[in-house]
Amino acid sequence: MSMNISLSSNTNIRIYRIAVSVFFFVAGLTVSSWASRIPDIKTALHLSDAALGSVLFAIPVGQIVSLPISGWLVSRFGSRQLVIAAAVLFPLTLILLGVTTSVWQLVTVLFFFGVWGNLINIAMNTQAVGVESLYGRSIMASFHGLWSLAGFCGAAAGNFFVASDISPFFHFIIIAVAAMVMVITSYRFTLPDNDDKKEVTPMFVKPDKVVLLLGFIAFCSMICEGAMADWSGVYFQNIIHAPVAYKTLGYVSFMGTMATGRFIGDRLVTKFGVKRILQVSGFVIASGLAIVVIFPYLASAIAGCLLVGFGVSCVVPMVYAMSGKSSTMSPGLALAAVSTISFVGFLLGPPVIGFIAQLAGLRWSFALLALLGLGVSFFGNKVKT
């Protein structure tokens, strides 16, 4: 990504960083706001676990379909225009989710929710790469930390709206308005694109063994993260039998420790090394999920969700950083390959959990997630640093 920028001081760079951070916050807020109301929409439409899993599959379909389109749009129009457009469409789609009255309507809207979500993800990460190049050091983890912080705020707000018996429609209107205010105040300060040259890159790249290994690590982590986002509320409702006011506390706890872990992750990696942190992270993920499964009580389940959030927090930023140092592939292509593999885990995990829940029960689904958490430790042990 080439940037045509003339900077007179570090203050200018900081403005770009703040502006791009706002878009990460908007994306995280939108995703978590939807996730916090999944149990209510499931109940309103009388969906079984398997039916919900099928419905949720519309999101990954929309995201996968839009993958090549998003890449073309970035090269054709630049990340700045794309991130602004996506940041408007993504939260506005929440309002449509709040007024769906049938399964086919929900599936249709979720498909476009997936499309806009993928557009903003690619565009804002492209912007973040540009800002990082201006700083000359790694700051990507802080952007993802803000995404997680926004997720925590969105989950906490969702818990408030649920406890206050406010419908998803009015909840989503409030979130969309807040997002629009943030976009309007920040879009002018996003990083400008260089229109002189457009870099042409292949749409699909065959990764090497090292990149594949990093992709598998990210896959195991992201499938747990995606399942926690879409299924923790349902788990607390159906298995924990939490009071209405507390059924989103698992997701709130998860997002809180994930955000915290990302803000301190760089220091932990510097002190203990990537390999050790990956090993510990997988064990923490598995331990947290095991607690949720073995002790299906409110306090213990919340404690388990706290551990899962902390466990997944550092995995993806570390993997992205390592893939960018690939000796056989360019940083951009290696990152794209790892992102694609991890993307599959994040997108396909929740629907698969729904099918397993229908066949064997939701607790068995979360037990499977615990094994995948251990996969982070297993593959992390093979990483050469």
C-alpha positions as CSV (number, residue, x, y, z in Angstrom):
1,M,0.0,0.0,0.0
2,S,1.6,3.2,-1.1
3,M,0.8,6.5,0.7
4,N,1.2,10.0,-0.7
5,I,1.8,11.9,2.6
6,S,3.8,14.9,3.6
7,L,4.2,14.9,7.4
8,S,5.5,17.9,9.3
9,S,5.4,16.4,12.8
10,N,4.6,13.4,14.8
11,T,1.3,15.0,15.7
12,N,0.1,14.4,12.1
13,I,0.9,10.7,12.4
14,R,-0.9,10.5,15.7
15,I,-4.0,12.0,14.1
16,Y,-4.0,9.3,11.4
17,R,-3.7,6.7,14.1
18,I,-6.6,8.1,16.1
19,A,-8.8,8.3,13.1
20,V,-8.1,4.7,12.0
21,S,-8.6,3.6,15.6
22,V,-12.1,5.0,15.5
23,F,-13.0,2.8,12.6
24,F,-11.7,-0.3,14.4
25,F,-13.9,0.8,17.3
26,V,-17.0,1.2,15.1
27,A,-16.4,-2.3,13.6
28,G,-16.0,-3.9,17.0
29,L,-19.0,-2.1,18.4
30,T,-21.2,-3.2,15.6
31,V,-20.2,-6.9,15.8
32,S,-20.7,-7.1,19.5
33,S,-24.0,-5.3,19.4
34,W,-25.3,-7.9,17.1
35,A,-23.8,-10.8,19.1
36,S,-25.4,-9.5,22.3
37,R,-28.9,-9.8,20.9
38,I,-28.6,-13.2,19.1
39,P,-30.5,-15.0,22.0
40,D,-33.4,-12.6,21.8
41,I,-33.7,-12.8,18.0
42,K,-33.4,-16.6,18.2
43,T,-36.3,-16.7,20.7
44,A,-38.4,-14.2,18.7
45,L,-38.1,-16.3,15.6
46,H,-38.5,-19.6,17.4
47,L,-35.2,-21.0,16.1
48,S,-33.7,-24.3,17.3
49,D,-29.9,-24.6,17.8
50,A,-29.5,-26.2,14.4
51,A,-31.7,-23.6,12.7
52,L,-29.7,-20.8,14.3
53,G,-26.5,-22.4,13.1
54,S,-27.9,-22.5,9.6
55,V,-29.0,-18.8,9.8
56,L,-25.7,-17.7,11.1
57,F,-24.0,-19.3,8.1
58,A,-25.3,-16.4,6.0
59,I,-22.6,-14.2,7.6
60,P,-19.6,-16.2,6.5
61,V,-21.2,-16.7,3.1
62,G,-21.4,-13.0,2.6
63,Q,-17.9,-12.5,3.9
64,I,-16.4,-15.2,1.7
65,V,-18.3,-14.0,-1.4
66,S,-17.0,-10.5,-0.9
67,L,-13.3,-11.4,-0.3
68,P,-12.2,-11.0,-4.0
69,I,-14.6,-8.1,-4.5
70,S,-13.1,-6.3,-1.5
71,G,-9.6,-6.7,-2.8
72,W,-10.6,-5.3,-6.1
73,L,-12.4,-2.3,-4.5
74,V,-9.4,-1.4,-2.4
75,S,-7.1,-1.4,-5.5
76,R,-9.7,0.5,-7.6
77,F,-11.0,3.1,-5.2
78,G,-8.4,3.0,-2.3
79,S,-8.8,2.0,1.3
80,R,-9.9,5.5,2.5
81,Q,-13.1,5.6,0.5
82,L,-13.9,2.0,1.1
83,V,-13.4,2.2,4.9
84,I,-15.7,5.2,5.1
85,A,-18.4,3.6,3.0
86,A,-18.3,0.3,4.9
87,A,-18.3,2.1,8.2
88,V,-21.6,3.6,7.3
89,L,-23.3,0.5,5.8
90,F,-22.1,-1.9,8.5
91,P,-23.8,-0.4,11.5
92,L,-26.9,0.8,9.5
93,T,-27.5,-2.9,8.7
94,L,-28.0,-3.5,12.4
95,I,-31.3,-1.6,12.1
96,L,-32.5,-4.0,9.5
97,L,-31.6,-6.9,11.7
98,G,-33.8,-5.4,14.4
99,V,-36.9,-5.4,12.2
100,T,-36.7,-8.9,10.6
101,T,-39.8,-10.9,11.2
102,S,-39.0,-14.1,9.2
103,V,-36.1,-16.5,8.8
104,W,-35.5,-15.6,5.1
105,Q,-35.4,-11.9,5.9
106,L,-32.8,-12.5,8.7
107,V,-30.7,-14.7,6.3
108,T,-30.8,-12.0,3.6
109,V,-29.8,-9.2,6.0
110,L,-27.1,-11.3,7.6
111,F,-25.6,-12.0,4.2
112,F,-25.1,-8.3,3.6
113,F,-24.0,-7.8,7.2
114,G,-21.2,-10.2,6.3
115,V,-20.4,-8.4,3.1
116,W,-20.1,-5.0,4.9
117,G,-18.2,-6.5,7.8
118,N,-15.6,-8.0,5.4
119,L,-15.3,-4.7,3.5
120,I,-14.6,-2.7,6.6
121,N,-12.2,-5.4,7.9
122,I,-10.0,-5.3,4.8
123,A,-10.1,-1.5,4.4
124,M,-9.4,-0.6,8.0
125,N,-6.5,-3.1,8.3
126,T,-5.1,-1.7,5.0
127,Q,-5.3,1.8,6.6
128,A,-3.6,0.4,9.8
129,V,-0.7,-1.1,7.8
130,G,-0.2,2.4,6.2
131,V,-0.1,4.1,9.6
132,E,2.2,1.4,11.0
133,S,4.6,2.0,8.2
134,L,4.7,5.7,9.2
135,Y,5.5,4.8,12.8
136,G,8.3,2.4,11.7
137,R,7.3,0.0,14.5
138,S,4.6,-2.5,15.3
139,I,1.4,-0.9,16.5
140,M,-1.1,-3.3,14.9
141,A,-1.9,-5.0,18.3
142,S,-3.2,-1.7,19.6
143,F,-5.7,-1.4,16.8
144,H,-7.0,-4.9,17.4
145,G,-7.1,-4.0,21.1
146,L,-9.4,-1.1,20.4
147,W,-11.6,-3.5,18.4
148,S,-11.8,-5.7,21.4
149,L,-12.4,-2.8,23.7
150,A,-15.3,-1.7,21.5
151,G,-16.6,-5.3,21.7
152,F,-16.5,-5.1,25.4
153,C,-18.4,-1.8,25.3
154,G,-20.9,-3.2,22.9
155,A,-21.5,-6.3,25.0
156,A,-21.9,-4.2,28.1
157,A,-24.4,-1.9,26.4
158,G,-26.2,-5.0,25.1
159,N,-26.4,-6.3,28.6
160,F,-27.9,-3.0,29.8
161,F,-30.5,-2.9,26.9
162,V,-31.5,-6.5,27.6
163,A,-31.8,-5.9,31.3
164,S,-33.9,-2.8,30.6
165,D,-36.2,-4.8,28.2
166,I,-35.3,-2.5,25.3
167,S,-36.0,-4.2,22.0
168,P,-33.2,-5.0,19.5
169,F,-34.6,-2.5,17.1
170,F,-34.2,0.5,19.4
171,H,-30.9,-0.9,20.7
172,F,-29.5,-1.0,17.2
173,I,-30.8,2.4,16.3
174,I,-28.8,3.9,19.2
175,I,-25.7,2.0,18.2
176,A,-26.0,3.1,14.5
177,V,-26.4,6.7,15.5
178,A,-23.4,6.5,17.7
179,A,-21.4,4.9,14.9
180,M,-22.4,7.6,12.4
181,V,-21.3,10.4,14.8
182,M,-17.9,8.7,15.1
183,V,-17.5,8.3,11.4
184,I,-18.5,11.9,10.6
185,T,-16.0,13.3,13.1
186,S,-13.1,11.1,11.9
187,Y,-13.4,10.4,8.2
188,R,-11.5,13.6,7.2
189,F,-8.4,12.3,9.1
190,T,-8.1,8.9,7.6
191,L,-4.9,8.1,5.6
192,P,-5.0,9.3,2.0
193,D,-4.2,6.8,-0.8
194,N,-1.6,7.4,-3.5
195,D,-3.6,7.4,-6.7
196,D,-0.5,7.5,-8.9
197,K,0.3,3.8,-8.6
198,K,-1.9,0.8,-7.8
199,E,-0.1,-2.4,-6.8
200,V,-1.4,-5.5,-8.5
201,T,-1.3,-8.6,-6.4
202,P,-2.5,-12.1,-7.1
203,M,-5.9,-12.9,-5.6
204,F,-4.9,-16.4,-4.4
205,V,-1.5,-17.4,-3.1
206,K,-0.2,-20.9,-2.1
207,P,1.4,-20.5,1.4
208,D,4.5,-22.3,2.5
209,K,4.7,-24.7,5.5
210,V,5.6,-22.0,8.0
211,V,2.8,-19.8,6.9
212,L,0.4,-22.8,7.0
213,L,1.5,-23.5,10.6
214,L,0.8,-19.9,11.6
215,G,-2.5,-20.1,9.9
216,F,-3.5,-23.3,11.8
217,I,-2.6,-21.5,15.1
218,A,-4.8,-18.6,14.1
219,F,-7.6,-20.9,13.0
220,C,-7.8,-22.7,16.4
221,S,-7.9,-19.4,18.2
222,M,-10.4,-17.7,15.9
223,I,-12.8,-20.5,15.9
224,C,-13.0,-20.2,19.7
225,E,-13.4,-16.4,19.4
226,G,-16.2,-16.7,16.8
227,A,-18.0,-19.3,18.8
228,M,-17.8,-17.2,22.0
229,A,-19.2,-14.2,20.1
230,D,-22.2,-16.1,18.7
231,W,-22.9,-18.8,21.2
232,S,-21.9,-17.6,24.7
233,G,-25.2,-15.8,25.2
234,V,-27.2,-18.9,24.1
235,Y,-25.1,-21.1,26.4
236,F,-25.8,-18.8,29.4
237,Q,-29.5,-18.8,28.5
238,N,-30.0,-22.6,27.8
239,I,-27.3,-24.3,29.9
240,I,-26.5,-21.9,32.7
241,H,-30.1,-20.7,32.9
242,A,-28.8,-17.3,33.8
243,P,-31.4,-14.6,34.7
244,V,-32.3,-12.3,31.7
245,A,-30.1,-9.5,33.1
246,Y,-27.1,-11.8,33.3
247,K,-27.2,-13.9,30.1
248,T,-24.7,-11.6,28.2
249,L,-22.2,-11.5,31.1
250,G,-20.2,-14.4,29.6
251,Y,-19.6,-12.4,26.4
252,V,-18.9,-9.2,28.3
253,S,-16.3,-11.0,30.4
254,F,-14.7,-12.6,27.4
255,M,-14.5,-9.3,25.5
256,G,-13.1,-7.5,28.6
257,T,-10.2,-9.8,29.1
258,M,-9.5,-10.1,25.4
259,A,-9.2,-6.3,25.2
260,T,-7.0,-6.2,28.3
261,G,-4.7,-9.0,27.0
262,R,-4.2,-7.2,23.7
263,F,-3.1,-4.0,25.3
264,I,-0.5,-5.8,27.4
265,G,0.4,-8.4,24.9
266,D,3.5,-6.7,23.4
267,R,5.1,-6.5,26.8
268,L,4.4,-10.2,27.6
269,V,5.9,-11.3,24.3
270,T,9.0,-9.2,24.8
271,K,9.5,-10.7,28.3
272,F,8.6,-14.4,27.6
273,G,8.9,-14.9,23.9
274,V,6.3,-15.8,21.2
275,K,6.6,-19.6,21.6
276,R,6.0,-19.6,25.3
277,I,3.1,-17.2,25.1
278,L,1.4,-19.3,22.4
279,Q,1.8,-22.4,24.5
280,V,0.3,-20.7,27.6
281,S,-2.4,-19.1,25.5
282,G,-3.7,-22.4,24.2
283,F,-3.7,-23.9,27.7
284,V,-5.6,-20.9,29.1
285,I,-8.2,-21.1,26.3
286,A,-8.8,-24.9,27.0
287,S,-8.9,-24.4,30.7
288,G,-11.5,-21.7,30.5
289,L,-13.7,-23.7,28.2
290,A,-13.4,-26.8,30.4
291,I,-14.5,-24.8,33.4
292,V,-17.6,-23.5,31.4
293,V,-18.4,-27.1,30.4
294,I,-17.7,-29.0,33.7
295,F,-19.1,-26.3,36.1
296,P,-22.3,-24.9,34.4
297,Y,-23.0,-22.3,37.1
298,L,-23.1,-18.6,36.7
299,A,-20.0,-17.6,38.7
300,S,-17.8,-20.4,37.3
301,A,-19.0,-19.9,33.7
302,I,-18.1,-16.2,34.0
303,A,-14.7,-17.1,35.3
304,G,-14.2,-19.5,32.4
305,C,-15.1,-16.9,29.9
306,L,-12.6,-14.5,31.5
307,L,-9.9,-17.1,30.9
308,V,-10.9,-17.8,27.3
309,G,-10.8,-14.0,26.5
310,F,-7.3,-13.7,28.0
311,G,-6.1,-16.8,26.2
312,V,-7.2,-15.8,22.7
313,S,-6.1,-12.1,23.1
314,C,-2.5,-12.3,22.0
315,V,-2.7,-15.2,19.5
316,V,-3.8,-13.4,16.3
317,P,-1.6,-10.3,16.8
318,M,1.5,-12.5,17.4
319,V,0.7,-14.7,14.4
320,Y,0.2,-11.7,12.1
321,A,3.5,-10.2,13.3
322,M,5.4,-13.5,12.6
323,S,3.8,-14.0,9.2
324,G,5.0,-10.6,8.2
325,K,8.6,-11.7,8.8
326,S,8.3,-14.7,6.4
327,S,11.5,-15.4,4.6
328,T,9.9,-17.1,1.6
329,M,6.9,-14.8,0.9
330,S,6.4,-11.1,0.9
331,P,4.9,-9.7,4.1
332,G,1.6,-8.7,2.4
333,L,1.1,-12.1,0.8
334,A,2.0,-14.0,3.9
335,L,-0.4,-11.9,6.0
336,A,-3.1,-12.5,3.4
337,A,-2.6,-16.3,3.5
338,V,-2.7,-16.4,7.3
339,S,-5.7,-14.1,7.5
340,T,-7.6,-16.3,5.0
341,I,-7.0,-19.5,7.0
342,S,-7.9,-17.8,10.3
343,F,-10.9,-16.2,8.7
344,V,-12.4,-19.6,7.9
345,G,-12.2,-20.6,11.6
346,F,-13.9,-17.4,12.7
347,L,-16.6,-17.6,10.1
348,L,-17.4,-21.3,10.0
349,G,-17.0,-22.1,13.7
350,P,-20.3,-20.7,14.9
351,P,-22.5,-22.5,12.4
352,V,-20.7,-25.8,13.0
353,I,-21.2,-25.4,16.7
354,G,-24.9,-25.0,16.1
355,F,-25.1,-28.3,14.2
356,I,-23.1,-30.2,16.9
357,A,-25.3,-28.6,19.6
358,Q,-28.4,-30.0,17.8
359,L,-26.9,-33.5,17.6
360,A,-25.1,-33.9,20.9
361,G,-25.9,-30.8,23.0
362,L,-24.3,-27.3,23.5
363,R,-22.0,-28.5,26.3
364,W,-20.3,-31.0,23.9
365,S,-19.9,-28.2,21.4
366,F,-18.0,-26.2,23.9
367,A,-15.9,-29.3,24.9
368,L,-14.8,-29.5,21.3
369,L,-13.8,-25.8,21.4
370,A,-11.6,-26.7,24.4
371,L,-9.7,-29.3,22.3
372,L,-9.2,-26.7,19.5
373,G,-7.9,-24.3,22.2
374,L,-5.2,-26.9,23.0
375,G,-4.4,-26.8,19.2
376,V,-2.9,-23.4,19.8
377,S,-0.5,-24.9,22.2
378,F,0.2,-27.9,20.0
379,F,1.0,-25.9,16.9
380,G,2.6,-23.1,18.9
381,N,5.2,-25.6,20.2
382,K,6.3,-26.2,16.6
383,V,7.0,-22.5,15.9
384,K,10.6,-21.6,15.4
385,T,11.6,-18.3,16.8
